[in-house]
Amino acid sequence: MKIYSLILVIITSIFLSSCSDESSPLGLDFVAAFKNESIDFSKIEGEETIQLVFSKTAEQDGQVHIRVSAENANYDVDYTTLPAATQNEIIVPIKKGQSTASFTFKNLIYPFDRSDKKVQFEIVKIDYPAAVIQGYKSLSISFDRSIGGTMSPEVGGPNQPYQVYIDLSKSVQTKVRRDSWDLGFYNGSYFRVVLNGSIYMATKALTETDITKVTKASVNSILASVAVGTFSDSNKDFVDHPAGDILKTAIAEIKDNDAENPVYLLNLGYEVGNTTPSAGSVAIAGSARGYKKVRFLKRGEDYLVQYANLDDTTFQEKTIKKNSTHNFTFLNLVTNSETSVEPEKLQWDLNFTVFTNLIEGNGSYGYSDFVVNNLKAGVKAYRVDVSSSVTYDNFNESMIDEVKFQNDQRVIGDSWRQVTSPQTIYTDRFYVLKDAENNYYKIKMTSFINASGIRGNPSFEYKLIK
């Protein structure tokens, strides 16, 4: 069903708005296009499947002729393909009953000896009745930044078990289990710790500074209130501010003087849900993970964290060193180990995730299908409303308004989809993003459900504009 979603993406990006199902008559134009316009050469360690998508299901066999050209790259030396190229042309079969086709690009030079190599594939002919070459008719494999394409973040369906980090300039995604970490230790100049909002964690500072003196009995009266989704405005103090300001974390700045650093009651949130909801619904939260008590101290330029179960009379300690290549260093309190979560801070732009947000007057609340930008690395965005003069297709460099970029990681957030019936993507808006290397992209969300109405299947289109 993901294939069908890709077809809809390509149809939207070209012109076949009337061809939206697999029963389209043979007489209607048949369009074949590349799924993406570019792929990063450096990300291909061995093989890469190059995908073609069709505007409708093929009702008979055919062929797509693809011209191959290259700069500073030699066939069978630097790269090769399957099927093989003959006289600089690849022929990819169109199979009856299929909505996509593909061929294989094989990288023969990993690790790389130079970065000026480029391979270009271009659709030049389609052997099929009423065939049209439109959409992404060429694809470039090089070390250059991505110029755009379509992506389908693999959040994992209606339980949304994965957080997916997107690097637009490289056209790559990195996914991690959202319950694989508990705390993130900031690697910048401040000593701040963030909670894993994707599993609805919450925390409250206690008056006690001796972790061994905190017990379940001593905090029992506040256990229920230190949580996400209680519909109490006061619980906004128990979560990190969702705009992404590192100075507004629920855990206060760690002081130099140990005596000023309190013990915190830590609600560990929920396991990833494992039930199968009805079509159009999500099942994000599973069983409650319980509570811990935790305390944060400074040791020079390092963090020292103490933590234990509520009634334990002893505690564990873990030293966390700062790492300047990443926004945070992440800790799993169950395994007592650091864990890899985010890519390096300059290697991601967007994160598709479950998220803890705020509802005015009602405190914190959990959201699915959420998208944040990498604000801590300087990635900013703003929304553009479609009008008679401004559309996604005609938006260009001259229309960029620097003043509109926001210091908020929730610019896309949940504003791109409607989850109540009828479930739909808002087509009256798109987004402009400036990454940490001053590449500017326009982004259009294209789905959050598949053809069967199953949630947790997002996709989007993007294009480099500067």
N, C-alpha and C positions, 0 to 999 in steps of 0.2 A: 504493500500500500504506500510505502515511502516513494516508490517509483512514480505512482500516480500523482503524488504531491509535487514532485519535481516537474512533471509535465505541466501542471497548473502554473508553476513558477515561470517557466519559459513562455507559456502562452500569454501570461500577463505582461511579460517584458517585451513581447513583440506585438502582434495585432490580432491574433485569432481568438478574440474574446467569446465568439460564438461556439467555438469548438472545445467544450468543457467536459465531454464524456467519451467513453470508448465506443459509442455507437454512431460516431460521425460517418456520414456517407463517403464513399470512395471519391466522389466527385469533388469534395472540398479539398483545398490545398493541403498538401502533406509537407510539413516543415521539419527538417532535421537540423539540429544545432548542437554545439558543444555546451556542456553544463557550465563550464567556467571559461573565462577568457585567459587566465594565466595560472601557472603553477610554479612554485619556488623550486628551482633545480636542487638547491642545497638540502631540501627535505626528503629527497628521493634517495634512500640508501641502496635500494635494489630495484624494485619494480613499482610502477604506478599504473593503475587502471584509468585510462582516459575515457570519460563517459560522453556519449551522445544521447540526446533526448529528442523524442518525436512529438509532434503536435497532436497525434492520435495514434491509436494502436494500428500497426501495419496489417492490412487486409490481404497482402500478398508479399512474396519475397521481392527483394531489390538489392541495391548496392549504393554505398556512399563512397565517392572518390575523394581522397584527401591528399593534397599536395604537401610534400615535406621539403622544408628548406632550413638552412642552418648557418650560423655565424660562428666561426672558430670552433666548430664541433664537427667531427667526422663520423659518418654512419659506420657501424661495426667496430669503431675504435672508441669513441666517447659515449655512444648510445646505439641502441638498436630498437626494433619494434616487432611486435607479433600481432597480426601477420606482418611479414617482412615487406619492406618497400621495394618496388620494382620501378626503375627509372623515376625515382623521387616521388612515387605515388603509392599510397596504401589504399587497398580496397576493403571496406568493412561491410559485411553482409547485413542486409535488413531481413529479419525473419518474420514471417507471418505470425501474428498473435503477440508480437513483442512491442513494447513502448519505448525501449531503449536499445542501444548497442554500445559496444566498447572495443577498444584495442589496448594493447599493453606497451608501455614505454619502459625500456630497460636502461638503467643508468650503469655505464661501464667504467666510470671514473671516480667512484667513491672510495676513499676521501678525495677531495678535489684538488687539481693542480693549478687551476686558474678560475677566475670568476667572471670572465667576459664571454662565456659560451651561451649560445641561445639557439633553441630549436623551435621552429614555427610550423604549425599544422593548419591547413586551410581547406575547408570544404569547397571543392570546385565543381562537383557534378553529383547529381542524385538520380540513379536509375530507378524511377518509380513514377507512376501516373500522377500528373498535376503536382509535381514536386517543386518546392520553392526553397531557395537558400536565403534564410533570414535569421535574425537573432545573433547569437555568438557564432559566427561562421569561421572564426579563427581562434587558435589557442597558442599561447607562447609559454615555453618552458625556459626560464632563465633565472639569473640571480637578482633580477630587478624586483621592485616592490609589486605586489599584486595590483592590477588595474581594475579588478572587480570580478563578480561572478555571483553564484548562489551557494548558500551553505545551509545545512540541516543539522543544527546542534543536537548531539545524541544524549538528551537528558533522560531518556529511558522509559518513556510512556507515562501512564497516569500516576505511578508512584514517584516519578521524577527522582530517581535515586542518585543522579549525577549532577554535579556542578560542571558546566562546560565553559572553558576559557577560550576566547576567539582572538586570534591575531589576524587582523584584516590585511595587513601588508604582506603577510606570508600565506594567507588563505589556509590557515591550519587551526585545528581545534584540539584542546587538551581536556579530557574529562577525568574527574575524580569522584569517588563516593563522597556524598555530602556528610556522611557520619564517620568519616575517617579522621576527623580532627575535632578538637574541642576549643582550644585557645590559640589565638594568633598574637605573637609578640612583635611589636613594631620595630622595624630596623632603621628608622629615621632618627632624628635628633632627640625625640621625646621618648620617655619610658612609659609606653601605653600598651595595654593588652585588650584585644577584641574578643568577643564571643562568637561562636558559630551560630549565626542567626538563621542558617538554613535548616537547623534542627530545633529551632525555637528555644534556645538557651536564654536564661535570665540570671541576674545576680543582684545581691544587696550587701552593702557594707554593714558589718556589725560593729558594736562598740568594743568588742573584745580584740586584743592583739596577741593573745596566746592561743594558738590553734588547738592545743590539747584541752583547753577548757570549754570548747564549743561542743555541744552534744545535740542529739535530735530533740531531747526534751527542752533544751534552752532556746531552740529556734522553731519549735513546733507551731507556735501561734502565727508565724509569718510564712510557713511553707506554701500554703495555698495561694497567697497573694504574690509571691515572687515567681511569676509565670507570665507567659505570653497568652493573649487572648482572653483575659479576665473581664474585659470591657470596663475596666476602671482606669480613669485618666492617670492616676498616680503610678501605674505600672510602666509608664514611659521612662521612668528613672531607672528601671531595672534592665534596660536594653541599650545597646549602642545607638546613637542617633543615626537614623537610616540615611541621612544625606551624605554620610561618609566623612564628616569632619573628625580627624583623629583626636582633636581636643575635646570631643563630646562623647567619650566612651563611658559605659556604665562603671567600669573600674577606673578609679581616679589615677592621676599621674603618680607614679611610684616615687616616694620621697627618699632622700639620702639617709635620713634618720629612721632606723628600723622601727622605733617606737611610734612613729607616725603612720605606719602602714597597718591597716586593720585586717582582720580575717573577713572573708566574704562567704556568704551562703551562695552556693552555685547550683542552680537548677540545670541539669544536664539535658533538658529537652526530651526529644522523642527519637526512637529508632525510626528508620525509614519504613514507611508503610509497606505491607506485603499482600494486602487484599486487592481483589480486582473489582473496581467500581463499575457502575453502569457507564455506557458510552456518554461522553461529554462531561463526566465527573472526574475528580482526582481522589487519591487516597494517599496523602502525603505523610501523615503522622501515624506511626505504629505505637508500640508500647512505650510508656514513660521510662526514662533511663535513670530516674532517681536524682539524688543530691550528693554533693560533696562540700567540704569546707576547704578553703584555699586562701593562701596568703602570698603576696608578691613583695620581693625585696630587691635592692640593688647591690651588686657586688662589682664595683668599678664600672666598667662598660657592659657588664653582663646582667642578665636577669637571674634571680633565684626564686623558684616557685616551690612552695610547700603545699601539700594537699593530702587529704585522707577522707575516708568515709565518715559520716557524722559522728558515730559513736566510737571511732578508733581513738586509742590513747597514744598511738604513735603516728608518724606521718612520713610520707616520701618527700624527697627533695630532688629537684632537677635544675641544673644550670643551663640557661639558654644564651648562647652567644649571638650577637648581632651579625647580620650578613647583608652587606650593602647592595648586593645584586638583586635582592628580593624585597618586596614591601614588608613581608612578615616571615617569621619562622614559626612553624605550626607544631603544636604539641597534642598528642593523644594521651589523655589521662588514664585510659584503661590499659594501654600497652606500655605506658611510661616511656614513650619514645617520640622523638621528632618525626614528622611525616611530611612528605612532599605534597603540596597542594597547588598553590599558584605557580605558573611559570615565572621566569625572571620578570622583573617589573616592567621592562621595556619590550617584553615579548607577548603582551596580551592587551586587548582593548576593551572587550566586552565579556561579561560573565552571565550566562543563562543559569538561573538558580532559583530555588525556593528562597524566600526572603522574609525577614521580619520588618514590617513597616509600621507607621503610626496612622491611626484614624483620629482626627481632631475631636477631642473630648472623650474619647474612648480608649486611649492608650495604645498599646502595641497589638499587632494582629499579624497572622501569617498569610503570606501570599505565594501562590504558585505562578509559573510562567513569567517570572520576573527577569528583567535585564538591567544590569548595572554596568556603567563604564568605569574604567580604571583611573578614577580621580586622583588617587594618591601618587600616580606616576605622571599626572598632568593631562590625562585624556579627558577631554570635555566635549559636550554635545549640546545641541538645542533642537527643538521641534520646529518643523515648517508646516504650516497649514496650506493645503492645496487650494488654489483659487483659479480664476479664469486666466490669469497671467503667470502663475507659478505652479508648475507641476514637477513631479519627480523627473520626468524625461527631459524637460528643458532647463532644469536647475543647473547652473554652471558657476564657474569661479567668480564671475562678476557679481553674483547674487549673495555671496557669503557675507554675513554680518558678524564681525568679531565680537561686537558688544553683546550678542545674544548667547554666547557660550556660558554655561552655568557652572557654578561651583557646587554641584549636586550630582551624585552618582546615579540618581533615579530619573534622569531625563526621559529615557525610554521606559523603564520601570514596568508597570502594568498598563500603560496608557495606549498600548498598541492593539489590545484585543478586548472583545466583549464576551464574558463567560456566561452571561444569562442568555436565555433563548430569545432570538436566534443567535447562536454562537458565531462570531464573525471577526474578521480582521478589519480594523478601521482603515478605509482607503482614502480618507480625507486628510491624511498626514504622512509625513516621512521625517527623517532625522538627518542632521548633519553632524559629523564627528571629526574632531581634530585629534590625531594621535600624538604620542610623545615625541615623534620625529617630524611633526608638522606636515604629515600627510592628511589631506582632507577627503573624506568619503561621504557620499549620501547613501542612506540606508532605508530600505523599504521592507517592512515585515510582510510576509506572504502567507504564513499559516501557523496555527498552533494545534490543530487537530488533523488527523489523516482522513482519507476518503470514507472511513467507517465511523468517523466522529470521535475517535479515540484521542484524548488529550495527551500532552507530553510529546508532541511531534512538531516542534517549531521549525520554521525555515525563513530565510530572508534573502533579499537581493541587495547588492551593494556595488558602488562604482566609484573609482578614484576621480575626483574633480580638480585636485590641485596637488 
